[in-house]
Amino acid sequence: MAEDQIGSQAGASSVSLPVGVVLRRSPGATAWAQWIWRAVAVIPGAGPAEGRLLRAEGDEGAPHRIEERHVATTPLELHRTDTEAYLVGLAAAPPVVYVVLRSEGDDAAPVVHCVTASPYEAQDYADSGEELVEPVAAPPDLVAWIAAFAEQHHRDEPFKKRRRNRVRTELKEDGVGDPRVRQPADIYRAPGALKPKAGGEGGA
């Protein structure tokens, strides 16, 4: 179970836990979709999936029968560089993990691509438009496992005050920049800036 994983992988920069994925198959709402598939639960520490039936509503073979099956077991991986994202996911009510599904077309069951505890990674998959992302409530022992890892490795980025370059006015040379004083680089100055003022040098 997840509690055992916390102790055995303490201090590691990344950890992994097998997680079972439960899909619900329910009748489609339109003539173009016979079935609707949704991820409804995860099972921490699950063994290999064999499509085992966990729950059913309706008689076997009935057109409106609803089934929930353990369809896949996949590793849920945590990395110390992603702890900020895990804390965001844990702050949800209730805390969730995200099941990423890939459609097989028609009415076939979708394939479980992965399970992630990072809402940022889940958003990346959702933005791609190629996967279906389902938030699923995380069981308490899975929440404890994720929280223990995040708290152990999370480090807030320290605030760094930006240092300003102080202008040292006392280093200014006398006359430099004064249009009344002829400059060494006057050959690059605009002609208008070099004209003497009326009544000054070169006057009547």
N, C-alpha and C positions, 0 to 999 in steps of 0.2 A: 504493500500500500504506500501512499504518498508519505506518510509519517516516517517509514523506514528509509525512504530515499533522502529525507532531509539530513539525517545523521550520516549516512554512508557517503554523501557527496558534498559534505560541508567543506567550504574553502575552495571548491573548484570554480574555474572561471566560466564554465558552462555545464549544464546538467540536462539530463533527458529522462523522461518518464513515459512509459507506454500508456496511451489513452484510447479507450474504446469509443467509437462513435455510433450513436443510435439514430437511425433515420425513421421517420414516420411516413408511411404511404397512405394517402387518403384519396377518395374519389375526386377527379377533376371537376371544376365548375363549368367547363365548356365542352362542346363536342370535339374540340381539337386537342384536348388534353385529357386522357383517360385517368391519369394519376397525377397527384401532386406530392413531391418529395420534400421533406424538411428535416434538418438536423434538430433534434429535440433534447438530447442529453449526451453527456460524456461520462465515461467510466474510468477513473484513475486506476492504474495498475492492471488493466484488463489483459487477458491472454489473447491468443489469436482469434480472429473473428471467423465465424462459420455461418453467418447469416441467421443466427439463432433468434427465434421468435421470442420476444420479451413480453409483448402485450398485444391483445387483439380485441376489436369490437365488431360484432357481427359474425354470422355463420361462415364456415369455410366455403369459399367459392362464391359468396354473395357479392353482387356488383358494388355494394356500398361498404364493404368490409374495410376497416382501418387496422393497419398493422404497424408495430414498432419492432425493428430488428437491429441487432448488433451487427453492422455491416462491415466494419473495418476497425483495425487497431493500428495506430500510427504514433510515432514518438512526438511528444511535446517537448521542445527544446527551449531552454532559457540561456541567455547570454548576458554577462555582466555589463556589456556596453548598452543594453536595452532596458536597464532597470527603470528609467523614467517612464517608458511606455507601459511597463507592467504595473507601475503604481497608478497610472491613469486608468487602466483597465480594472484594477482592484477598487477604485473609487466609485465605480458604477454601482447602481442599486437595482438588482443584486450584482455582485462581481461576475464577470463573464470571461469566457474564452471564445475564440472564433474558429468555426469550422469552415474550411474553404473547399467548395465542391466544384467539380467540372462535369458539365452535362455530357451524356452519351447520346443525346438525341432521342426523338420519339418519346415513348413512355418508359424507357429503361431507367433504372436507378442511377443517379449520378455517382461519380467516383469521388471518394474522399482524397483530396490532394494533400492537405495538411491540417494541423490544428495549431493555432498560435495564441499566445497570451498578450500579444502586442496589438493594440488598436491601430497603431501606425502602419504596421505590416498589413493588417487586414484592410485598411483603407487603400493601400497600394494595389492589392488584389482586386478590390471593388472597382477602382478607377480603370483597371485594364479592360473591363467589360467582358473578359473571357471566363471569369469565375463567378460563382454565387457564394457570397459570404454570409454565414448565419451566426449571429451571436447566441451563445448557449450558456445558461447559468452554470457556474462552476460549483461543484460540491464543496462542502466545508473543508475536507481534507486537502483538496486540490488548491483551494484558496490559501490555506496555511502553508503549503509547499511553495507556492509562488511568492507569498509575502515574506517568508523566511529568506529566500534567495535574494529578493529585491532589497530587503533591509540590510542584509549582510554586505552587499556589494555597492549599493547606491551611494554616490558622492555628489553633493550639490556643487555645481560649478562656482568657485569663488568670484565675487564681484571685483573686477579690476578697474580702479579709477584711472581714467586716461590722463596722462601727464601733459600739461601744456608747455610749449617752448616759450620761455620768458624772453622778451625782447630787451636787450641791454642797450638802453638809450645812451648810456655814458660812453659807448664806443663809437658814437657818431663823430666823424671828422668835421672840423669847422669848415663851413662853406659847401660841403658835399650835398648836392641836391638843391642848392640855392640858385635859382635862375639868374641872380645878379652877379654871380661869380663864375667866371669862365671855367668850364669843366674839361678834364683831360679827354673825354669822349665826346666833345661837342660836335665832332664830325658826323655823329650818328643822330644828333638831335634835330628836331623839326626846325626849319629855317625861321619860322615865326617866333620860336623860343629864344633866338639869338639876337633879334632886333633890339637895339637900345631904346629905352623909353625917351619920350620927348623931354628935352631939357637936361638930359644926362650927357654922357660922353658922346662926342661926335655931334652935339647940338650946335646951334648958331653961336 
